[in-house]
Amino acid sequence: MLKTLDVVCAILERDGKILLAQRPTHADQPGMWEFAGGKVESGETQPAALIRELREELGIETQPTRYVASHQREVSQRLIHLHAWHVAHFVGTPVAHYHSQLVWCTPQEAFGYDLAPADIPLLEAFILLPAATPADSC
C-alpha cells in the first residue's frame, strides 16, 4: 500500500497573474514548475498548513482566500492528495527560499511551463472559477 500525503498549494494571484515556482534540483520532479506549498502536518488544517508553508518557502504572510480543487496522483511511490487554495492577498514580496526560481505569468501562460502533472488539473479548475455561478444565485 502506498503512503498517502496531504499537500496544500497556493495559487497566488497579483494583478491578474499567478505565481509559479520551479522545483529545485534535489527535489522530486526537479526543474518542474508548481504552485508553492507543502505537506499538511498532523493536527493542522489545510489553511494553517498553507500559511506556514508560504511563510517558510516564500517569506510572505497570507490568508488563503478560497478553496479551488483537489487532485490525487502517485508520485515517487507515494499517493499525493494535493489541495489548491486561491490566495489573492498577501504581505511581503515572494522570495525563492526553497525553489530555484519564481515567475509571475497569466494562468494561460502557465501552460507553457513544464508544470508538475498534479498541478495541471488545479490550474484548469482555477481558470474555470471566474466563470462558475454560485449555486445560491441560480
Backbone as a chain_set.jsonl record, in Angstrom:
{"seq": "MLKTLDVVCAILERDGKILLAQRPTHADQPGMWEFAGGKVESGETQPAALIRELREELGIETQPTRYVASHQREVSQRLIHLHAWHVAHFVGTPVAHYHSQLVWCTPQEAFGYDLAPADIPLLEAFILLPAATPADSC", "coords": {"N": [[0.844, -1.19, 0.0], [0.488, 2.222, -0.795], [2.079, 5.071, 0.689], [0.219, 7.79, 1.839], [0.062, 11.237, 1.288], [-1.072, 14.356, 2.415], [-1.149, 17.379, 0.803], [-0.852, 20.862, 0.465], [-1.348, 23.645, -1.731], [-0.71, 26.916, -3.061], [-2.427, 29.086, -5.165], [-1.269, 31.814, -5.911], [-2.248, 35.082, -6.555], [-1.774, 38.1, -8.319], [-2.5, 41.141, -9.687], [-3.808, 39.944, -11.908], [-2.056, 37.953, -12.589], [-0.424, 34.808, -11.88], [1.591, 33.012, -9.492], [4.293, 30.939, -10.225], [6.49, 28.354, -9.185], [9.726, 27.028, -9.469], [10.801, 23.728, -9.11], [13.512, 22.655, -7.036], [16.787, 21.244, -7.841], [17.387, 19.094, -6.144], [14.981, 17.972, -5.394], [11.976, 15.865, -5.73], [10.809, 15.455, -9.052], [12.58, 17.391, -10.339], [13.22, 20.709, -11.515], [10.712, 21.06, -12.611], [7.741, 23.075, -12.787], [5.581, 24.492, -10.332], [2.826, 25.123, -8.041], [3.462, 26.908, -5.095], [3.81, 25.423, -1.854], [3.144, 22.787, 0.535], [3.479, 19.881, 2.716], [0.725, 18.863, 4.774], [0.786, 18.924, 8.152], [0.315, 16.652, 10.936], [-2.664, 17.225, 12.683], [-2.962, 19.777, 11.691], [-4.906, 22.229, 9.94], [-5.861, 22.615, 6.481], [-5.708, 25.398, 5.588], [-4.06, 26.456, 7.678], [-1.709, 24.973, 7.35], [-0.962, 25.872, 4.83], [-0.483, 28.607, 5.281], [1.759, 28.399, 6.98], [3.592, 27.031, 5.279], [3.889, 28.87, 3.129], [5.043, 30.977, 4.445], [7.495, 29.789, 5.162], [8.572, 28.919, 2.623], [8.337, 31.114, 0.845], [8.491, 33.452, 2.286], [6.334, 35.119, 2.91], [3.349, 36.583, 4.348], [0.08, 35.467, 4.7], [-3.414, 34.796, 3.971], [-5.308, 32.119, 3.093], [-7.694, 32.437, 0.514], [-9.789, 31.137, -0.934], [-10.949, 27.856, -1.423], [-9.932, 25.844, -4.126], [-9.634, 23.337, -5.668], [-9.044, 19.745, -5.575], [-6.618, 17.183, -6.218], [-5.534, 13.923, -6.942], [-2.605, 11.957, -7.128], [-0.097, 9.578, -8.037], [3.193, 9.841, -7.022], [6.576, 9.28, -7.048], [6.428, 6.743, -5.648], [4.497, 7.343, -3.747], [1.212, 8.339, -2.701], [-0.101, 11.275, -3.524], [-2.22, 13.674, -2.291], [-3.329, 16.473, -3.397], [-4.228, 19.734, -2.556], [-5.58, 22.687, -3.678], [-5.522, 26.172, -3.051], [-6.844, 29.412, -3.513], [-5.075, 32.376, -3.289], [-5.411, 35.595, -2.826], [-4.539, 37.808, -1.489], [-1.654, 38.976, 0.092], [1.126, 39.665, 2.268], [4.219, 41.138, 1.836], [7.054, 40.371, -0.292], [7.294, 37.724, -2.477], [9.951, 35.413, -2.144], [12.317, 33.128, -3.361], [12.967, 30.855, -1.278], [13.095, 28.114, -1.113], [12.613, 27.074, -3.679], [14.053, 26.966, -7.055], [13.594, 29.139, -8.755], [11.216, 31.829, -9.26], [8.249, 32.829, -10.986], [6.005, 35.189, -12.366], [3.028, 34.889, -14.149], [0.371, 34.864, -16.61], [-2.616, 32.899, -16.078], [-3.104, 31.38, -18.434], [-0.615, 31.526, -19.747], [0.843, 29.929, -18.044], [0.571, 27.313, -18.866], [2.556, 27.018, -20.718], [4.824, 26.421, -19.364], [6.878, 23.819, -17.915], [4.946, 22.153, -16.223], [4.345, 20.522, -13.09], [2.717, 17.416, -13.189], [0.543, 16.994, -11.362], [-0.308, 19.54, -10.789], [-1.536, 20.598, -13.026], [-4.406, 19.913, -13.42], [-5.357, 21.431, -11.312], [-4.722, 24.05, -12.001], [-6.351, 24.236, -14.264], [-8.88, 24.039, -13.018], [-8.815, 26.379, -11.51], [-8.838, 28.341, -13.519], [-11.409, 28.035, -14.449], [-12.918, 29.01, -12.34], [-13.737, 31.893, -12.286], [-15.792, 31.802, -14.15], [-17.681, 30.263, -12.987], [-20.917, 29.838, -11.531], [-22.321, 30.723, -8.53], [-24.191, 28.429, -6.547], [-26.341, 29.392, -5.01], [-27.247, 31.589, -6.399], [-28.689, 30.918, -8.551]], "CA": [[0.0, 0.0, 0.0], [1.249, 3.464, -0.916], [1.949, 6.082, 1.721], [-0.573, 8.916, 1.353], [0.422, 12.541, 1.842], [-1.915, 15.511, 2.122], [-0.302, 18.508, 0.455], [-1.594, 22.061, 0.068], [-0.604, 24.576, -2.573], [-1.347, 28.217, -3.225], [-2.453, 29.784, -6.439], [-1.105, 33.215, -5.539], [-2.641, 35.943, -7.672], [-1.488, 39.531, -8.195], [-2.692, 41.886, -10.935], [-4.189, 39.046, -12.996], [-1.023, 36.945, -12.836], [-0.256, 33.828, -10.819], [2.988, 32.707, -9.207], [4.792, 29.575, -10.389], [7.772, 28.14, -8.534], [10.448, 25.911, -10.089], [11.323, 22.775, -8.125], [14.976, 22.614, -7.025], [17.409, 20.043, -8.415], [17.429, 17.996, -5.177], [13.617, 17.542, -5.068], [11.268, 15.051, -6.72], [10.419, 16.218, -10.237], [13.435, 18.584, -10.397], [13.084, 21.606, -12.654], [9.315, 21.284, -13.0], [7.102, 24.241, -12.184], [4.456, 24.116, -9.477], [2.323, 26.124, -7.108], [4.16, 26.758, -3.82], [3.056, 24.817, -0.759], [3.816, 21.657, 1.153], [2.735, 18.868, 3.457], [-0.127, 19.189, 5.916], [1.259, 18.179, 9.325], [-0.718, 16.072, 11.788], [-3.375, 18.199, 13.505], [-3.073, 21.07, 11.003], [-5.913, 22.4, 8.893], [-5.233, 22.988, 5.211], [-5.29, 26.801, 5.58], [-2.939, 26.663, 8.601], [-0.518, 24.405, 6.704], [-0.579, 26.742, 3.72], [0.101, 29.814, 5.877], [3.094, 28.022, 7.438], [4.441, 26.707, 4.128], [4.187, 30.08, 2.366], [5.987, 31.735, 5.269], [8.789, 29.112, 5.059], [9.075, 28.828, 1.252], [8.329, 32.379, 0.102], [8.695, 34.587, 3.178], [5.179, 36.027, 2.891], [2.244, 36.339, 5.275], [-1.121, 35.415, 3.88], [-4.596, 34.07, 4.424], [-5.955, 31.52, 1.917], [-8.953, 33.103, 0.227], [-10.859, 30.269, -1.427], [-10.567, 26.52, -1.872], [-10.1, 25.725, -5.578], [-9.878, 21.953, -6.081], [-8.07, 18.752, -5.13], [-6.227, 16.203, -7.234], [-4.738, 12.841, -6.365], [-1.68, 11.408, -8.114], [1.045, 8.845, -7.495], [4.478, 10.476, -7.322], [7.698, 8.69, -6.32], [5.968, 5.668, -4.761], [3.588, 7.877, -2.736], [-0.035, 8.877, -3.212], [-0.184, 12.674, -3.12], [-3.541, 14.284, -2.386], [-2.966, 17.886, -3.475], [-5.37, 20.635, -2.378], [-5.212, 24.043, -4.098], [-6.248, 27.314, -2.484], [-6.607, 30.706, -4.152], [-4.578, 33.378, -2.348], [-5.469, 36.867, -3.544], [-3.931, 38.871, -0.686], [-0.517, 38.561, 0.908], [2.001, 40.745, 2.697], [5.608, 40.831, 1.556], [7.421, 40.031, -1.664], [7.741, 36.325, -2.52], [11.36, 35.131, -2.38], [12.508, 31.682, -3.533], [13.789, 30.272, -0.219], [13.195, 26.677, -1.376], [12.591, 26.823, -5.118], [15.147, 27.51, -7.864], [13.191, 30.476, -9.203], [9.786, 32.151, -9.259], [7.831, 33.62, -12.14], [4.598, 35.607, -12.447], [2.517, 34.746, -15.517], [-1.08, 34.714, -16.643], [-2.975, 31.478, -15.996], [-2.928, 30.733, -19.741], [0.822, 31.396, -19.994], [1.376, 28.872, -17.183], [0.597, 26.05, -19.622], [3.795, 26.997, -21.491], [5.902, 25.957, -18.48], [6.885, 22.381, -17.654], [4.22, 22.041, -14.96], [4.215, 19.223, -12.441], [1.43, 16.873, -13.641], [-0.535, 17.145, -10.376], [-0.749, 20.936, -10.744], [-2.288, 20.954, -14.238], [-5.852, 19.973, -13.198], [-5.656, 22.51, -10.37], [-4.698, 25.263, -12.811], [-7.573, 24.213, -15.079], [-10.006, 24.35, -12.129], [-8.701, 27.79, -11.155], [-9.252, 29.127, -14.685], [-12.866, 27.942, -14.551], [-13.585, 29.664, -11.204], [-14.482, 33.123, -12.574], [-16.956, 31.503, -14.964], [-18.625, 29.482, -12.205], [-22.05, 30.549, -10.951], [-22.653, 30.169, -7.214], [-25.462, 27.689, -6.55], [-27.435, 30.161, -4.406], [-27.686, 32.693, -7.248], [-29.435, 30.359, -9.696]], "C": [[0.886, 1.249, 0.0], [1.026, 4.371, 0.287], [1.201, 7.262, 1.114], [-0.14, 10.185, 2.069], [-0.615, 13.574, 1.443], [-0.99, 16.703, 1.932], [-1.206, 19.667, 0.04], [-0.71, 22.919, -0.828], [-1.428, 25.837, -2.765], [-1.289, 28.66, -4.669], [-2.486, 31.263, -6.054], [-1.418, 34.074, -6.752], [-2.347, 37.394, -7.337], [-1.638, 40.156, -9.569], [-2.977, 40.965, -12.123], [-3.158, 37.987, -13.342], [-0.924, 36.019, -11.635], [1.228, 33.492, -10.672], [3.275, 31.222, -9.413], [6.179, 29.507, -9.765], [8.44, 26.918, -9.161], [11.074, 25.033, -9.007], [12.849, 22.716, -8.197], [15.516, 21.273, -7.529], [17.422, 18.86, -7.463], [16.053, 17.423, -4.844], [13.107, 16.514, -6.079], [10.859, 15.971, -7.862], [11.242, 17.508, -10.375], [13.219, 19.396, -11.673], [11.657, 21.858, -13.095], [8.767, 22.483, -12.229], [5.858, 23.8, -11.433], [3.931, 25.339, -8.752], [3.004, 25.863, -5.769], [3.233, 26.167, -2.761], [3.832, 23.672, -0.158], [2.883, 20.785, 1.955], [1.9, 19.468, 4.58], [0.353, 18.303, 7.066], [0.072, 17.667, 10.137], [-1.336, 17.156, 12.676], [-3.546, 19.565, 12.868], [-4.275, 21.078, 10.071], [-5.181, 22.749, 7.603], [-4.825, 24.46, 5.199], [-4.09, 27.072, 6.499], [-1.638, 26.133, 7.993], [-0.033, 25.325, 5.587], [0.063, 28.038, 4.227], [1.541, 29.527, 6.298], [4.043, 27.791, 6.266], [4.823, 27.956, 3.33], [5.151, 30.987, 3.128], [7.39, 31.137, 5.106], [9.379, 29.201, 3.648], [9.242, 30.173, 0.563], [8.553, 33.611, 0.969], [7.558, 35.591, 3.165], [4.169, 35.617, 3.958], [0.952, 36.425, 4.472], [-2.269, 34.74, 4.599], [-5.226, 33.464, 3.178], [-7.367, 32.086, 1.74], [-10.081, 32.121, -0.074], [-10.28, 28.922, -1.85], [-10.855, 26.416, -3.37], [-10.488, 24.303, -5.969], [-8.82, 21.052, -5.446], [-7.795, 17.792, -6.268], [-5.337, 15.17, -6.564], [-3.885, 12.218, -7.453], [-0.572, 10.649, -7.403], [2.329, 9.511, -7.976], [5.533, 9.81, -6.437], [7.251, 7.696, -5.249], [5.098, 6.154, -3.596], [2.331, 8.375, -3.42], [-0.179, 10.29, -2.646], [-1.607, 13.163, -3.342], [-3.312, 15.788, -2.249], [-4.22, 18.76, -3.463], [-4.926, 22.059, -2.716], [-6.132, 25.076, -3.46], [-5.853, 28.574, -3.246], [-6.171, 31.68, -3.063], [-4.468, 34.697, -3.106], [-4.773, 37.999, -2.788], [-2.786, 38.291, 0.127], [0.328, 39.787, 1.219], [3.438, 40.293, 2.491], [5.813, 40.531, 0.083], [7.922, 38.593, -1.678], [9.216, 36.206, -2.919], [11.518, 33.617, -2.435], [13.475, 31.128, -2.486], [14.033, 28.789, -0.458], [13.363, 26.385, -2.865], [13.789, 27.452, -5.835], [14.844, 28.925, -8.343], [11.677, 30.592, -9.172], [9.479, 32.953, -10.509], [6.347, 33.951, -12.001], [4.174, 35.484, -13.901], [0.998, 34.697, -15.469], [-1.401, 33.226, -16.51], [-2.785, 30.749, -17.33], [-1.451, 30.54, -20.07], [1.441, 30.257, -19.182], [1.463, 27.53, -17.909], [1.864, 25.927, -20.479], [5.007, 26.564, -20.673], [5.786, 24.453, -18.29], [6.274, 22.156, -16.27], [4.261, 20.625, -14.411], [2.825, 18.688, -12.795], [0.274, 17.067, -12.658], [-1.084, 18.567, -10.335], [-1.616, 21.331, -11.938], [-3.801, 20.963, -14.002], [-6.254, 21.07, -12.208], [-5.658, 23.86, -11.076], [-5.969, 25.346, -13.662], [-8.799, 24.563, -14.241], [-10.004, 25.825, -11.75], [-9.198, 28.674, -12.294], [-10.77, 29.135, -14.814], [-13.592, 28.697, -13.44], [-14.339, 30.933, -11.572], [-15.756, 32.886, -13.374], [-18.033, 30.761, -14.174], [-19.728, 30.385, -11.624], [-22.345, 29.93, -9.593], [-24.045, 29.551, -7.223], [-26.621, 28.534, -6.003], [-27.896, 31.328, -5.261], [-28.477, 32.223, -8.462], [-30.913, 30.585, -9.537]], "O": [[1.894, 1.316, 0.703], [-0.074, 4.434, 0.836], [1.51, 7.689, 0.001], [0.006, 10.209, 3.291], [-0.997, 13.663, 0.276], [-0.156, 17.001, 2.786], [-2.204, 19.469, -0.653], [0.514, 22.92, -0.7], [-2.654, 25.835, -2.652], [-0.239, 28.616, -5.311], [-3.544, 31.872, -5.896], [-0.914, 33.823, -7.846], [-2.625, 37.865, -6.234], [-0.971, 39.74, -10.517], [-2.451, 41.178, -13.216], [-3.353, 37.208, -14.276], [-1.289, 36.387, -10.518], [2.014, 33.665, -11.603], [2.595, 30.361, -8.855], [6.943, 30.471, -9.808], [7.794, 25.889, -9.36], [11.775, 25.515, -8.117], [13.419, 22.725, -9.287], [14.777, 20.293, -7.625], [17.465, 17.717, -7.92], [15.969, 16.467, -4.073], [13.707, 16.31, -7.135], [10.593, 17.152, -7.64], [10.674, 18.592, -10.511], [13.056, 18.842, -12.761], [11.408, 22.777, -13.876], [9.27, 22.846, -11.166], [5.169, 22.863, -11.837], [4.496, 26.43, -8.829], [3.114, 24.71, -5.35], [2.023, 26.39, -2.782], [5.05, 23.59, -0.322], [1.661, 20.923, 1.889], [2.297, 20.429, 5.239], [0.329, 17.077, 6.962], [-1.037, 18.191, 10.032], [-0.621, 17.909, 13.337], [-4.209, 20.43, 13.439], [-4.621, 20.053, 9.483], [-4.012, 23.134, 7.633], [-3.69, 24.76, 4.831], [-3.198, 27.838, 6.135], [-0.59, 26.769, 8.109], [1.17, 25.53, 5.422], [1.047, 28.507, 3.655], [2.442, 30.315, 6.01], [5.166, 28.296, 6.26], [5.969, 28.083, 2.899], [5.972, 31.679, 2.526], [8.362, 31.872, 4.932], [10.557, 29.523, 3.492], [10.177, 30.362, -0.215], [8.781, 34.701, 0.445], [7.778, 36.782, 3.383], [4.137, 34.471, 4.406], [0.761, 37.34, 3.67], [-2.111, 34.188, 5.688], [-5.643, 34.203, 2.286], [-8.129, 32.196, 2.7], [-11.185, 32.247, 0.454], [-9.263, 28.854, -2.54], [-11.91, 26.854, -3.83], [-11.557, 24.087, -6.54], [-7.843, 21.523, -4.863], [-8.62, 17.609, -7.163], [-4.497, 15.5, -5.727], [-4.36, 11.973, -8.562], [-0.155, 11.022, -6.306], [2.528, 9.719, -9.173], [5.393, 9.781, -5.214], [7.65, 7.798, -4.089], [4.974, 5.468, -2.581], [2.369, 8.786, -4.58], [-0.355, 10.473, -1.441], [-2.136, 13.075, -4.45], [-3.127, 16.308, -1.149], [-5.145, 18.556, -4.248], [-3.994, 22.578, -2.101], [-7.342, 24.88, -3.346], [-4.685, 28.777, -3.578], [-6.83, 31.794, -2.03], [-3.561, 34.894, -3.915], [-4.453, 39.032, -3.375], [-2.927, 37.25, 0.769], [0.257, 40.806, 0.532], [3.827, 39.205, 2.915], [4.857, 40.45, -0.689], [8.874, 38.267, -0.97], [9.665, 36.812, -3.892], [10.914, 32.902, -1.636], [14.66, 30.951, -2.766], [15.066, 28.259, -0.05], [14.169, 25.54, -3.252], [14.451, 28.344, -5.303], [15.714, 29.796, -8.34], [10.957, 29.598, -9.074], [10.335, 33.668, -11.03], [5.544, 33.119, -11.58], [4.894, 35.933, -14.793], [0.411, 34.507, -14.404], [-0.552, 32.382, -16.798], [-2.342, 29.6, -17.339], [-1.071, 29.503, -20.613], [2.452, 29.685, -19.589], [2.327, 26.708, -17.602], [2.2, 24.827, -20.917], [6.091, 26.363, -21.221], [4.714, 23.88, -18.483], [6.987, 21.991, -15.28], [4.218, 19.651, -15.163], [1.847, 19.431, -12.711], [-0.861, 17.284, -13.082], [-2.213, 18.777, -9.891], [-2.36, 22.309, -11.859], [-4.445, 21.95, -14.358], [-7.373, 21.578, -12.268], [-6.494, 24.716, -10.786], [-6.585, 26.406, -13.764], [-9.668, 25.303, -14.701], [-11.061, 26.453, -11.677], [-9.904, 29.653, -12.054], [-11.353, 30.131, -15.241], [-14.777, 28.998, -13.585], [-15.506, 31.053, -11.201], [-16.698, 33.675, -13.29], [-19.168, 30.64, -14.635], [-19.486, 31.541, -11.278], [-22.596, 28.728, -9.51], [-24.967, 30.09, -7.836], [-27.752, 28.411, -6.473], [-28.853, 32.007, -4.89], [-28.885, 33.029, -9.298], [-31.695, 30.186, -10.399]]}, "num_chains": 1, "name": "protein.A"}
